Amino acid sequence: MNRLPFPPAVAIAVLAAATLSACAAAPTAPAPAKPKNVIVMISDGASWNTWEMAANFRSGARANDLPEYQLLTERWGVTTFPLNTSTKPTHDATPQVSYDPARAWDPSPVAPVPGDAYATAIAGYQYLKRQYTDSAAAGTALASGTKTYNNAINVDNFGQPLDFATRIAHAAGKATGVVTSVPLAHATPAAFGARNASRSRMTELARDMLRDGNLDLIMGAGHPEHDGNGASVLGLSAADCAARTACAKRWDVLAEPEWRELRAGTLRPAGAERPWTLVEDRAEFERLAAGQRRVDGPLLGIPRVRWTLQQAREEEVLGADPAQPSGVRRIATVPDLATMAGAALRHLERDPDGLFLMIEGGAVDWAAHANQAGRLVEEQTEFNAALAVVEAWIAAHGGWQQNLLIVTTDHGNAMPMGPQSDRVAFQAVPNGGAGVRPAPRFWSDNHTNELVRLWARGAGAERFAEHLRGRDPRFAEVTGHNDDGRYVDNTDVFRVVKAALER
């Protein structure tokens, strides 16, 4: 299936041309201080080995050797810890969590912690499995530059509201949007469009994202009329509806009042001249991505699927497909993340002052939580395809001189490692070559406090050097991500973005 809004050969040629152009222009055409467009891409829950597993399956390569990552010249580690691990404000500003490289990479054998289903007997693993961030606190750090408690969406540890990236972008006159492969009001997209003391209040977050006027485009799952396999839940009997979560809890992402207004075409965000235009059909997403359809005013894209674009699909419903890393046939009626990214860029690019767009591969995290190796590879591969679309768009819209692209994750998840990683600390997942599904050993089913990966390029990317927090040589040695293990904090992503956005 063609994942790009351009023919693959054209996209590859555009990427190659962008590389040559950047090399030729560097000595005589320094990047301007501020980009016109800022794009942040987040592969939610991607541990360092997650990037490698997807690259291995695709071509037997390392992640940094894939064409889309070769283009990204800034390579950093990122600390992701929250202010504290409370789920409610504790009304103080004292950090309770940190990152210690020596403890993170400690290979010493230790006794497993009682109750640990993974029988973790490596000291570094045990350290990384404690005091980790959730996606709300991490999303808030990325979007607002503030450390806060787990569960918070753009409120600080005193419960006070925080300014965040899309508000700053709007103040600078830019169009704004969020794209995700999970429910549109999940923690990460919500952190770029709303505020709330609790991430679990998804209907409130969705309402604010739709009504507050911070966003000109929203794309994500959460359709209240379809299930995780893309099937309609309308018209079911009371008994059948009660037995199916997607039907019994139809309004857990979008509340019924907002959905009725969206269906009627009357829900208009604050400050907008027009109401939201609702797009649901895969063909319409593809037309938008190809530039064959134009929508004036705010655009809401909700594919006809409930929880994730693909990760939550069921083999017993859709059937098998050995060509997929998971072995499960894909849902044919929903667009992929690459198509949605292309559609979002086409919609927002018409703003003469530029755009800010956050694109999340949210279901990477869901697959990691479930220790689903095949689906983890699928979701990271989907994210990489979206990255290629973004880079092709950048090449056609001013190149790196007019654009800033940041690619990272909000935290690690599940710590996939090699089969002997109980004895060989931090063993990489073996690379079986192209088309061979990796067989990792997972060490958790939850988030981690590990140093994660960041790539960047474009006008303002050099500002990461202003925020150097430290060096972790073992990170560089084990992951091969950069040469010396230099790292920043997740709040520094916001600082670089803010400097790029402000007039």
Secondary structure, DSSP 8 states (H G I E B T S, - for coil): ---SSS-HHHHHHHHHHHHHHHHHHTTT----SS-SEEEEEE-TT--HHHHHHHHHHHHS--GGGSHHHHT--EEEEEE---SBS-SS--S---------HHHHT---B----TT-TT---BHHHHHHTSS---HHHHHHHHHHS---BTT-BSB-TTS-B---HHHHHHHTT-EEEEEEEEETTSHHHHHTT--BS-TT-HHHHHHHHHHSSS-SEEEEE--TTB-TTS-B-TT--HHHHHT-HHHHTTTSSS-HHHHHHHHHT----TT-SS--EEE--HHHHHHHHTT-----S-EEE--S-SS-SSTT--HHHH-B-TTSTTSB---TTS--HHHHHHHHHHHHTT-TT-EEEEEE-THHHHHHHTT-HHHHHHHHHHHHHHHHHHHHHHHHTTGGGSEEEEEE-S-EES--B-TTTTTSTT-------TT-----B---SSEE---EEEEEEETTGGGGGGG--EE-HHHHHHH-SSSS-EEEEHHHHHHHHHHHH--
